[in-house]
Amino acid sequence: MRKIAFLMANVTPGRLSGELARRENILKSIASPGTEINYFGLGTDTEKKSKFGAIQSSYESALSVPRMLECAIAAEKAGYQALIISCGGDPGVAPLREIVDVPIIPPGMTAKHVCSMLGNRFSILTTGKRAPYKVEVHERGSLLKLVSVHPIGLTVPEVRVKKEEAFEAMVREGKRAHEEFGAHSVTFGCMSMGYNMVADRLTKEIGIPAVNPVKTAVRMAEMYIDLGLTHSRKAFPTPPSLLK
């Protein structure tokens, strides 16, 4: 039995409702037979309330990391064999890998690498209101095939509630990525976009593959477990302050 944790520090395991319960059910539907996958957090809410915010800036991303580090340590101790970061921006990848031995799966990076294998160029559709912009060099993960980033004009909370409007914006920007920037595939820079589960519809509308980071993260976690792989300690050494 594979055991995978989807890290979200504020949730109370087994006490999900509303949108978070829906999302956990999506994770379970993606997982292969023989996989147990759960939201894992450090919350202590006994009233079964769904609590989760939105990371929409580098500042908010940085603020999320310390609590996520605590969450990862607890999840590893609880016997989880792979841990998935809950944000498409992949906050805290390096420090998370430094403090645990089990694989850390960054969903954004995972989906980008899948895109890089589907063609010569790919684009990212994400939240926000700025204009689309060309990317000359994307150093993180050495993904030099990334050619453009396309904000869809909606915030993360808006993507969650205005699902059809978000989809129409994704179609618009997905076509633009292909026609103006030469993208051969697209992925999402926001997990809420992924949880809308429209990648198949989007692929048909824009004529190029749309890669859902929610799906690729789950399957990548399973692959790491099955192959017995995890990150290299040469790349992510244990912090000296944690060595005994």
WOCOR-V861639 format. One line per field, one symbol per residue. ss: DSSP state (A for helix, B for strand, O for the rest). phi: phi as a letter, one per 20 degrees, with the letter a starting at -180 (. if undefined). burial: I if it has 24 or more other C-alpha atoms within 12 Angstrom, else O. Layout:
BEGIN
ss=???
phi=???
burial=???
END
This chain:
BEGIN
ss=OBBBBBBOOOOOOOOOOAAAAAAAAAAAAAOOOOBBBBBBOOOOOOOOOOOOOOOOOAAAAAAAAAAAAAAAAAAAAOOOOBBBOOOOOOOOAAAAAAAOOOBBBOAAAAAAAAAAOOOOOBBBBBOOOOOOBBOOOOOAAAOOOBBBBBBOOOOAAAAAAOAAAAAAAAAAAAAAAAAAAOOOBBBBOOAAAAAOOOAAAAAAAAOOBBBOAAAAAAAAAAAAAAAOOOOOOOOOOOOAAAOO
phi=.fccdefbgeedgmceblffffffffgfffffgnddcbfcbdfcfdeldecbdbecaffffffffgffffffffffffnfebcdfedfelfmgfffffdceffddeffffffffgfeeaebbcddbeocffgbfdfcdffmlefefdaccfencfggfgfddfffffffffgffffgffedmfeaccdecffffffldffffgffdncfddefffffffffffgffemdbffffecffggfefe
burial=OIIIIIIIIIIIIOIIOOOIIOIIOOIIOIIOOOIIIIIIIIIOOOOOOIIIOIIIOOOOIOOIIOIIIIIIIIIIOOOIIIIIIIIIIIIIIIIIIIIIIIIIIIIIIIIIIIIIOOOOIIIIIIIIOOOIOIOOOOOOOOIOIIIIIIIIIIIIOIIIOOOOOIIOIIIIIIIIIIOOIOIIIIIIIIIIIIIIIIIOOIIOOIOIIIIIIIIIIIIIIIIIIOOOOIIOOOOOOOOOOOOO
END
